[in-house]
Amino acid sequence: MIQGDLFNGSGDPAPACSAAALEKVDATKLERLTEQEFLLFRDGTIGDDIVHRLQLLGLKVDYLSIRPRVSELKKRGILVPTGTRRINRKGNTCAVLRHRDFL
């Protein structure tokens, strides 16, 4: 017996979740990705640059998903300020951060 909710109209198995859910990246993965991206910038960078790089890699991320990850990494001491500031996408100045491995 075939259950209707397990198969679509063509007889193929239906996906376990929606396409939108498949494209989502959870917060832990985003945090790891953010940290790895900061390792590419020896002199430091800002979160908006990380967003732009991840978007170029084809990930569906936005500024509101990466900026909190940057703040969390900064609170834990993984990212440290370089002492310089840059203007972000919104026109505000923000601290340029670098990974603690480059101190």
C-alpha positions as CSV (number, residue, x, y, z in Angstrom):
1,M,0.0,0.0,0.0
2,I,1.3,3.5,-1.0
3,Q,0.6,6.4,1.3
4,G,-0.4,9.5,-0.6
5,D,1.7,11.9,1.5
6,L,4.9,10.0,0.8
7,F,4.7,10.3,-3.0
8,N,3.9,13.1,-5.3
9,G,1.5,12.7,-8.3
10,S,4.1,11.2,-10.6
11,G,4.9,8.3,-8.2
12,D,8.3,9.8,-7.2
13,P,9.1,10.1,-3.5
14,A,8.2,13.6,-2.2
15,P,11.0,15.6,-0.6
16,A,11.1,15.4,3.2
17,C,11.1,19.2,3.5
18,S,10.5,22.2,1.3
19,A,13.1,23.7,-1.1
20,A,13.2,26.8,1.2
21,A,14.1,24.6,4.2
22,L,16.8,22.8,2.2
23,E,18.5,26.1,1.3
24,K,18.6,27.3,4.9
25,V,21.9,27.1,6.7
26,D,21.7,26.8,10.5
27,A,23.4,29.2,12.9
28,T,26.2,26.8,13.9
29,K,27.2,26.3,10.3
30,L,27.0,30.0,9.6
31,E,29.2,30.7,12.6
32,R,31.8,28.2,11.4
33,L,31.7,29.6,7.9
34,T,32.1,33.1,9.2
35,E,35.1,32.1,11.3
36,Q,36.7,30.3,8.3
37,E,36.2,33.4,6.1
38,F,37.9,35.6,8.6
39,L,40.9,33.3,8.4
40,L,41.3,34.4,4.8
41,F,41.9,38.1,5.8
42,R,45.2,38.4,7.7
43,D,44.8,42.1,8.1
44,G,41.1,41.9,9.1
45,T,37.8,42.7,7.5
46,I,34.2,43.6,8.3
47,G,31.2,41.3,8.4
48,D,29.7,42.9,5.3
49,D,32.7,41.7,3.3
50,I,32.1,38.2,4.6
51,V,28.4,38.3,3.5
52,H,29.5,39.4,0.0
53,R,32.0,36.6,-0.3
54,L,29.5,33.9,0.9
55,Q,26.9,35.2,-1.6
56,L,29.5,34.9,-4.4
57,L,30.0,31.3,-3.4
58,G,26.3,30.8,-3.9
59,L,25.1,30.7,-0.3
60,K,21.8,32.4,0.4
61,V,22.9,34.5,3.3
62,D,22.2,38.2,4.1
63,Y,23.6,40.8,6.5
64,L,21.1,39.9,9.2
65,S,22.3,36.3,9.3
66,I,26.1,37.0,9.4
67,R,26.4,40.2,11.6
68,P,25.1,38.3,14.7
69,R,27.6,35.5,14.0
70,V,30.4,38.1,13.9
71,S,29.2,39.6,17.2
72,E,29.1,36.1,18.8
73,L,32.6,35.3,17.6
74,K,33.8,38.7,18.9
75,K,32.2,38.1,22.3
76,R,34.0,34.8,22.6
77,G,37.4,36.4,21.7
78,I,37.8,34.6,18.4
79,L,37.6,37.8,16.5
80,V,39.5,40.8,17.8
81,P,39.5,44.5,16.7
82,T,42.4,45.7,14.7
83,G,42.0,49.3,15.9
84,T,40.8,50.6,12.5
85,R,37.2,51.3,11.4
86,R,35.5,51.1,8.0
87,I,32.1,52.1,6.6
88,N,29.7,49.2,6.2
89,R,26.8,48.8,3.7
90,K,24.5,50.9,5.8
91,G,26.9,53.8,6.0
92,N,27.9,53.3,9.7
93,T,31.5,52.9,10.8
94,C,32.3,49.5,12.2
95,A,35.4,47.9,13.7
96,V,37.7,46.0,11.4
97,L,38.1,42.6,13.0
98,R,40.7,39.8,12.5
99,H,41.0,36.2,13.7
100,R,42.9,35.8,17.0
101,D,45.3,33.5,15.2
102,F,46.8,36.6,13.4
103,L,47.7,38.6,16.5
